[in-house]
Amino acid sequence: MMKNNVTKQKVVDAASSLFFQKGFHGTSVRDIADRAAVNVSLISYYFKGKQGLLEYAVTNYYEAYLAAMEESLEKTEGNPPMYRLNELIFSIIHYKQMHHQLTCFIQRELSLDSVFVREMTVTYLAKENYYLKELFQETIGSNVEQDEKRYLFMQLKGMLITPYILHTDWKDQVLGTFAHEQFVKKYTKSIQKWIQFNANELQSLKE
């Protein structure tokens, strides 16, 4: 059983790398099998083909992603909203960065209108949105106009996906070539400063 799980993960890792480099349609089952050093028939056996492999990889990605968000929310329960939101953002960026290639591939796919995107939106993205939005609104406060809240939330969502939609060359110019952990710390801190600034600004307008 353990060996089967290791083999399946090898295939998923190989597919994630190739989907990132060549796109879903530009990658063949043979490419994936060669990269993972397995037989083509094994991919059919485990995943029923390339589409099944994609669905398996994305489902696992999002289930683990939401689990990481939920773990952060549970660990910080009872703390001030600002602290909880900062910890949640760290958890989000850390997860995305540790699964960098698959994150980039999924974000590219989400920019297209397809059955895949609609399924992801209904199944997973709505839940992600709920967790983030609820905590963000608690942090910003209740005396803020709804339009203002929507615009700020849209900006926050943009910051959480921007590193994973930039072209690689442009990303290297803008973000540099930090190691994953270093990038997570620096980029998370930048987002946290943005949240603190806006929360303070909105508070001063109310006084």
Sequence and secondary structure as in RCSB ss.txt:
>XXXX:A:sequence
MMKNNVTKQKVVDAASSLFFQKGFHGTSVRDIADRAAVNVSLISYYFKGKQGLLEYAVTNYYEAYLAAMEESLEK
TEGNPPMYRLNELIFSIIHYKQMHHQLTCFIQRELSLDSVFVREMTVTYLAKENYYLKELFQETIGSNVEQDEKR
YLFMQLKGMLITPYILHTDWKDQVLGTFAHEQFVKKYTKSIQKWIQFNANELQSLKE
>XXXX:A:secstr
 HHHHHHHHHHHHHHHHHHHHH STT  HHHHHHHHT  HHHHHHHHSSHHHHHHHHHHHHHHHHHHHHHHHHHH
TTTS HHHHHHHHHHHHHHHHHHTHHHHHHHHHHHTS SHHHHHHIIIIIHHHHHHHHHHHHHHH SSS HHHHH
HHHHHHHHHHHGGGTS HHHHHHHH    HHHHHHHHHHHHHHHHHHHHHHHHHHH 
